[in-house]
Amino acid sequence: MLSDIFKHIARFILLILIQGLIIKNIDLSTYVNPFPYVLFILLLPFDAPAWLVLILGFITGIAVDMFYNTPGVNAAACTFMAFSRHYILRLLSPREGYEFTMQPGIYSMGSPWFISYAGILILMHHLFLFYLEVFRFSEFFHTLATVILSSLATLLLVVVSQFLFNRPKAQNA
């Protein structure tokens, strides 16, 4: 239990630092802005209380806002993502329900489930983030292209990180 908390704290710090110190300084194009820090919210346990997920989403967003000097934009988008997470988990719930000892991940839940789960939440986060940032309809299609391409880039980074860093646990014979 305590080791899981330390694992989540380490993941939070690592993802925020990667986002703020590395990804922020890479200029791919005006249309591609990946935000792999959302992986922290995606990998919170199934049994995490909704109020805790909301608070952690807000704290995650505020931490990124400090790096990007965007007062509250990422905090709002992450809080929206954290709020939506419960409903997306319910929507994608297996027939027999979730085993609360399991973590949402590509190895524990399978690739199709995880890509659907992460893809929906990443798209929701990016729609909220980029349209809140622009806050006008005159650039609707430019912003939509940014949302789609950034969502795909973020989803790609999230899935690759799952394959690289979350190895399946060996089964005891």
N, C-alpha and C positions, 0 to 999 in steps of 0.2 A: 504494500500500500504506500508506504513512505517512499520507496524507490520509484514508484509510478509518478508521484508528485514531483520528485527531483527530475525525472525524465521529462515531464511536461515543462518544468521551469527551464531546463537546459534547452529544450526545443524552442521555447518562446524566445529566449535570449539569442540563440543562434539564428533563427529565422529573421528576427528584427534586425540584427546586425548585418546579415547577408543582404536584406532588403535596403537598409539605410546606407551601408558603406560600399556595397558592390553593385547591386542591380540599379540603384538610383543613378550611378555614374556611368552606366552603359547606355549609349544612345543607339538603339536599334533602328528606329524610325519614329515619325510622329504618330504612326498608327499602332506600333507594338510597344506596350508598356507592361511587362509581366509583373505580377505581384505574388510571388510564391509564399509570402508570409501568411497568406490565408490558410495554408496547410495546418497551422497551429489550431485554428478553429475547427477545421475538418477532422482532425485526429483526436479531438476531445472524446472521452469515453461516452458510450451510449447512456450510461446511468448518471451522467453529470446533471445536476439539477438545472432547470431552465434559467433560473435567476443567476446562477454561477456562470453559465455560458454567456449570458448577456453582459455580465460585468467583465468577463475575460475578453469578450469581443470588443467592448468599449476600450479597455486598457490596451489591447493590441493596436487598435486604430489610433489611439492617442500617441502611442510610442512611435508609430510610423509617421504620424503628423509632425512630430518633433523633428524628424529627419527631413521631411519634405517641406516644412514650413507652410503647411496647409492647415489652417485653424479649424479642425473638426470634420473635415471632409472624409478622411479615412475612418475616423471614429464613428461617424454616422453610417458609412457603408458597412463597416465590420459589425456594428450593433444590429443593423438590418439583416446581415448574413446570419449572425448568431440567433436572432429572433426567428428567422425562416428555417433554420436548421432542424428544429423540432418537427415542423410540418413536413419537410422533405424526408426526414427519417421515417415518419409515419407513412408517407406516401409510398416509399420504397421498401417498407417493412416486409420481410419474408413472411410466408403464411404462418409459420410456427413462431414468429416473433424473433426478437434479438436475444442472444445470450449476453447478459450484461457483463460477463467476465471478458467478453471479446471487445477488441478495439476496432473502430472503423478503419479498415485498411485494405489494400489490394490483395494481400495474401489471406486475410481472415475472412473477407466477404466475397472475394472473387473480382476479377477485372471488370466484367460488365456492370455489376452493382456499384463498384467504387467509381468508375468513370461516369456513370449516370449521376450518382450522388455528388461527386466533386464538380462535374460539369454544370449541373443545375445551380449549385450554390455559387460557383465562380461566376457564372453568367449573371446571376442576380446581383452579386457584389459589384461587378464591373458596370452593369447598367446603372445601378444606383450611384456609384462613384463618379463615373464620367459625365453623366447627365447632371448631377449635382455640381460638379466642377465647372461645366460650361454654363449651365443654367439659362439657356436660351434655345429656341427652336430653329434659329437661322442656320445653325451648323448641325442639323439633325442627322444627315447622312454621313457627314465626316465623323461625327461622334459615334454613330452606329458602327461604322467600319472600324473605328478604334476599339469599341467594345468587343466586337467579334474577334478581331485579330489578337487583341490582348488577352481575351478569354482563352483562345486556343493556345497561345504561348504559355499562359499560366498553367492551364491544364496539362500541357506537355511537361513542364517543369515539375509539377506535382506528381504526375505518374512516374516520370523518370526517377524522382527522389524516392518514391515508394519502392521501386525495383532495386535501387542502389543501397538504401539505408534500412529498409524494413525486411530483412530476410525472414523466411518462415522458420519457426522454431522446430528443432528436430523432434521427431516423435519418439517416445520411449518404447522400446520393443518389449 
